[in-house]
């Protein structure tokens, strides 16, 4: 059921995070004006610099606002030399506090290449992959695996001699993210670019790891029992890395455990033009948080230079999620408008940041996308 207004929490964070979030907000405001959508924004400081200033990574009311919101947009957290007493980066508990506190169990990373976007490979911008061949989504489990809070170290005489990380894989964790991957393949409908087949690929290391063996077992159970119309595909993670680069057109939706998915999604970003083009969503059953997958980029902070498109597309993903969750056609139309405007700016190639071979400032790219939204 649609709502009269949707509550959106902005967490700009550190470094270039506040800059890209500001551009994403401009685009969201333009989208709501065009489509008659009501978004109510709340913004909270957070991250390493906030921790250095206040001793807190974020304010107590921020999490409550996130829990009550219809969508969350996070910029980035982290700053060199500002760490927590436990050794984690300051800002760690913002990111993982949301993932675990709101049970955002599926990290969703679309990998789509827009016409006009080139790839920085070996120090040069090149057109290696065809846009029509790069259109896949990778899901990774987001609340367990090697990122669970099950770590330890043996320290004697001030020297750390042993460090232990436990890879916790559960049937529940596997089943719900795998089911979401199959559902997404059905919803996308168009299948893999190569052959049009709806296909879900299990990325694992089932030839070695017991956790991966459980993951693949659950993958087969879920696919066979509930999604016979979707092809089941398998790839060991090391082989997948080279197949992804050599033939991205084969893939539709892929699903992996936490750490393996974290690695391959950064590799996949190269196919779409780099981190400046890569957005991600952290989804649960009742809550969702969206973010550009790049870091806080301290060396670029305050220079109006980095690519804002990843954060703008994260905002677009948020509107898509709101539209699907509440059956709101206005939100879905606004999401389509944003993506169409981004695609138009990339195809035209006149207003792009340095990472895509252009000379435009970040704010100029944001302004051009807003302008394009009036015509697409």
C-alpha positions in Angstrom: 0.0 0.0 0.0 1.4 3.4 -1.0 2.2 6.0 1.6 1.6 9.8 1.5 5.3 10.4 2.3 8.4 8.3 2.7 11.0 8.9 5.4 14.6 8.8 4.1 17.6 8.9 6.4 20.9 10.3 5.0 24.1 9.2 6.6 26.8 11.2 4.7 29.8 9.9 6.8 33.4 10.7 6.0 35.6 12.0 3.2 33.8 12.3 -0.1 30.7 10.7 1.5 29.0 14.1 2.3 29.7 15.4 -1.2 28.3 12.4 -3.1 25.2 12.2 -0.8 24.5 15.9 -1.4 24.5 15.2 -5.2 22.2 12.2 -4.7 19.9 14.2 -2.6 19.6 16.9 -5.4 18.7 14.1 -7.9 16.1 12.6 -5.5 14.5 16.0 -4.9 14.3 16.6 -8.6 12.7 13.1 -9.1 10.1 13.7 -6.4 9.2 17.0 -7.8 8.7 15.6 -11.3 6.7 12.6 -10.2 4.7 14.0 -7.3 6.5 11.9 -4.8 6.9 13.0 -1.2 10.3 12.2 0.5 11.0 13.5 4.0 14.8 13.7 4.6 16.6 13.3 8.0 20.4 13.7 8.0 22.7 12.5 10.8 26.5 12.9 11.1 28.4 9.7 11.5 31.7 8.0 10.9 35.4 8.5 11.9 35.5 12.3 12.0 32.4 12.4 14.0 33.9 9.9 16.4 37.1 12.0 16.7 35.0 15.1 17.5 32.5 13.5 19.9 33.7 10.1 20.9 30.6 8.6 19.3 30.4 7.0 15.8 26.9 8.3 15.5 24.2 9.8 17.7 21.9 7.5 19.7 18.8 8.7 17.9 20.2 7.9 14.4 19.7 4.2 14.6 16.1 4.6 15.8 15.4 6.9 12.9 16.9 4.4 10.5 14.7 1.7 12.0 11.6 3.8 11.5 12.6 4.9 8.0 11.5 3.7 4.5 15.1 3.9 3.2 18.6 4.8 4.2 21.4 6.3 2.1 24.9 6.0 3.4 27.9 7.9 1.9 31.0 6.2 3.3 32.8 5.8 6.6 36.4 5.7 7.6 39.4 8.0 7.9 43.1 7.1 8.1 44.5 6.9 11.6 41.1 7.1 13.3 40.4 3.7 14.8 38.3 2.2 17.6 40.0 0.7 20.7 39.2 -2.8 19.3 41.2 -2.1 16.2 38.3 -1.6 13.8 38.0 1.6 11.8 35.9 4.3 13.4 32.6 4.1 11.6 32.6 0.3 11.7 29.6 0.2 14.1 27.5 2.4 11.8 27.9 0.0 8.8 27.7 -3.2 10.7 25.2 -1.8 13.3 22.8 -1.3 10.4 23.5 -4.7 8.7 23.1 -6.7 11.9 20.7 -4.4 13.8 18.2 -4.2 10.9 19.0 -7.8 9.7 20.0 -6.6 6.2 20.9 -10.0 5.1 21.2 -9.6 1.3 23.8 -7.3 -0.2 22.7 -6.6 -3.8 25.2 -5.3 -6.4 24.0 -4.6 -9.9 26.7 -4.6 -12.6 25.4 -2.8 -15.7 27.5 -1.1 -18.3 26.0 2.1 -19.9 26.8 3.1 -23.4 29.6 5.6 -23.5 31.4 4.3 -20.4 34.9 3.2 -20.8 37.1 1.1 -18.4 40.4 2.1 -16.8 42.6 -0.9 -17.5 46.4 -0.8 -17.4 46.3 2.9 -16.9 44.2 3.6 -20.0 40.5 4.1 -20.7 39.3 1.4 -23.1 36.1 0.0 -24.5 36.6 -3.6 -23.7 33.1 -4.9 -23.1 30.0 -4.2 -25.0 27.2 -2.5 -23.0 24.6 -5.1 -24.2 26.8 -7.9 -22.7 27.1 -6.5 -19.1 23.9 -6.7 -17.2 24.0 -8.9 -14.1 23.4 -8.7 -10.4 25.5 -10.3 -7.6 23.9 -11.0 -4.2 26.0 -11.9 -1.2 24.9 -13.0 2.2 25.4 -10.0 4.5 25.1 -11.1 8.1 27.4 -14.2 8.6 30.4 -15.9 7.1 33.8 -14.5 7.9 32.2 -11.1 9.0 30.4 -12.5 12.0 31.7 -11.3 15.4 33.5 -14.5 16.1 37.2 -13.5 16.0 40.1 -13.9 18.3 43.8 -13.5 18.8 46.5 -14.9 21.0 48.8 -12.1 22.3 51.7 -12.7 24.5 54.1 -10.0 25.7 52.5 -7.5 23.5 53.0 -9.6 20.4 50.1 -11.0 18.5 51.1 -14.6 17.5 47.8 -16.1 16.3 44.7 -14.5 14.8 41.5 -16.5 14.3 38.4 -15.8 12.1 35.5 -18.2 12.1 33.5 -18.7 8.9 30.0 -19.2 10.2 27.6 -20.5 7.5 24.0 -21.3 8.6 21.1 -23.0 6.7 18.9 -20.0 7.5 21.5 -17.5 6.2 22.0 -19.5 3.0 18.3 -20.1 2.3 17.1 -16.6 2.5 19.7 -15.0 0.3 19.5 -17.8 -2.2 15.8 -17.5 -2.4 16.1 -13.7 -2.9 18.5 -14.4 -5.8 16.0 -16.8 -7.5 13.2 -14.3 -7.0 15.3 -11.5 -8.5 16.1 -13.6 -11.6 12.3 -14.2 -12.0 11.5 -10.5 -11.5 14.2 -9.3 -13.9 12.7 -11.7 -16.5 15.2 -10.9 -19.3 17.7 -13.5 -18.3 21.4 -13.4 -19.2 22.5 -11.3 -22.2 24.1 -14.2 -24.0 21.1 -16.5 -24.3 18.1 -14.8 -22.5 17.9 -17.6 -19.9 16.9 -16.9 -16.4 19.9 -18.2 -14.5 21.2 -18.1 -11.0 24.9 -19.0 -10.4 26.2 -20.2 -7.1 29.7 -18.8 -6.4 31.4 -20.9 -3.8 34.4 -23.1 -3.0 32.5 -26.3 -2.4 35.4 -28.4 -3.5 37.3 -27.4 -0.3 35.1 -25.6 2.3 32.4 -27.2 4.4 30.5 -23.9 4.5 30.4 -23.7 0.7 29.2 -27.3 0.6 26.2 -26.4 2.8 25.6 -23.3 0.7 25.5 -25.4 -2.5 23.3 -28.0 -1.0 20.8 -25.4 0.1 21.1 -23.7 -3.3 20.0 -27.0 -5.0 17.2 -27.6 -2.5 15.7 -24.2 -3.0 16.2 -24.0 -6.8 14.8 -27.5 -7.4 11.8 -27.3 -5.1 10.7 -23.7 -5.7 12.2 -22.3 -8.9 12.2 -25.0 -11.6 11.9 -22.3 -14.3 15.3 -20.8 -13.4 18.4 -22.5 -14.5 20.9 -23.5 -11.7 24.6 -22.8 -12.5 27.7 -23.4 -10.4 31.2 -21.8 -10.3 34.1 -22.1 -7.9 35.1 -18.6 -7.0 38.6 -18.7 -8.5 37.3 -19.9 -11.8 34.3 -17.5 -11.6 36.7 -14.5 -11.5 38.2 -15.2 -14.9 34.9 -16.3 -16.4 33.3 -13.0 -15.2 35.9 -11.0 -17.1 35.9 -13.2 -20.2 32.2 -13.6 -20.7 30.0 -11.4 -18.4 27.2 -11.9 -20.9 26.7 -15.5 -19.5 25.5 -14.2 -16.1 22.1 -13.1 -15.0 22.0 -13.3 -11.2 24.8 -14.7 -9.0 24.8 -15.5 -5.3 27.7 -16.0 -2.8 28.6 -16.2 0.8 29.8 -13.0 2.5 33.5 -12.7 1.9 33.5 -14.4 -1.5 30.8 -12.0 -2.6 32.6 -9.0 -1.2 35.6 -9.8 -3.4 33.9 -10.7 -6.7 31.6 -7.6 -6.6 34.6 -5.3 -6.6 36.0 -7.1 -9.5 32.6 -6.9 -11.3 32.7 -3.1 -10.8 35.5 -2.9 -13.4 33.1 -4.1 -16.0 30.8 -1.1 -15.5 33.5 1.6 -15.4 34.9 1.3 -11.9 33.8 2.1 -8.3 32.4 5.5 -9.3 29.6 3.7 -11.2 28.9 0.9 -8.7 26.0 1.1 -6.3 24.8 -1.4 -3.7 21.8 -2.2 -1.6 21.7 -3.9 1.8 18.2 -5.5 2.0 16.2 -7.2 4.7 12.6 -8.1 4.8 11.5 -4.8 6.5 14.4 -2.4 6.1 17.0 -1.4 3.5 20.1 0.7 3.3 21.8 1.8 0.0 25.3 3.1 -0.6 28.0 3.6 -3.3 30.4 0.8 -2.9 33.5 3.0 -3.0 35.2 4.2 0.2 35.5 7.6 1.7 38.5 8.6 -0.5 40.1 11.0 2.0 42.6 12.3 -0.6 39.8 13.5 -2.8 37.6 15.0 0.0 36.5 18.6 -0.5 37.8 18.8 -4.1 34.4 18.4 -5.9 36.2 15.9 -8.1 34.9 12.3 -7.6 32.2 10.6 -9.5 28.8 11.0 -7.9 27.0 8.5 -10.1 27.4 5.5 -7.8 25.7 7.4 -5.0 23.0 8.7 -7.4 22.3 5.1 -8.5 22.2 4.0 -4.9 19.4 6.6 -4.5 17.7 5.2 -7.6 17.9 1.7 -6.1 16.3 3.0 -3.0 13.3 4.4 -4.9 13.0 1.1 -6.8 12.9 -0.7 -3.5 10.3 1.7 -2.0 8.2 1.4 -5.2 8.3 -2.4 -5.1 7.7 -2.7 -1.4 4.7 -0.3 -1.3 3.4 -0.8 -4.8 4.0 2.8 -5.6 4.1 3.5 -9.3 5.4 7.1 -8.7 8.5 5.8 -6.9 9.1 3.2 -9.7 8.7 5.9 -12.3 11.1 8.2 -10.4 13.7 5.4 -10.3 13.4 4.9 -14.0 13.8 8.6 -14.7 17.0 8.7 -12.7 18.5 5.7 -14.4 17.5 7.1 -17.8 19.1 10.4 -17.0 22.4 8.7 -15.9 22.4 6.6 -19.0 21.9 9.7 -21.2 24.7 11.7 -19.6 27.1 8.7 -20.0 26.1 8.2 -23.6 26.5 11.9 -24.5 30.0 11.8 -22.8 30.3 15.6 -22.4 29.9 15.9 -18.6 31.9 13.2 -16.9 34.4 13.1 -14.1 38.1 12.2 -14.5 37.6 8.4 -13.8 35.5 8.2 -17.0 37.9 10.3 -19.1 36.1 13.6 -18.5 37.1 16.9 -16.9 33.8 17.8 -15.2 33.4 18.6 -11.5 31.3 16.3 -9.3 28.7 19.1 -8.9 28.6 19.6 -12.7 27.7 15.9 -13.2 25.0 16.2 -10.6 23.6 19.3 -12.3 23.7 17.6 -15.8 21.8 14.6 -14.5 19.1 16.8 -13.0 18.8 18.7 -16.3 18.5 15.4 -18.2 15.7 14.2 -15.9 13.5 16.9 -17.4 13.8 15.5 -20.9 14.2 11.7 -20.6 
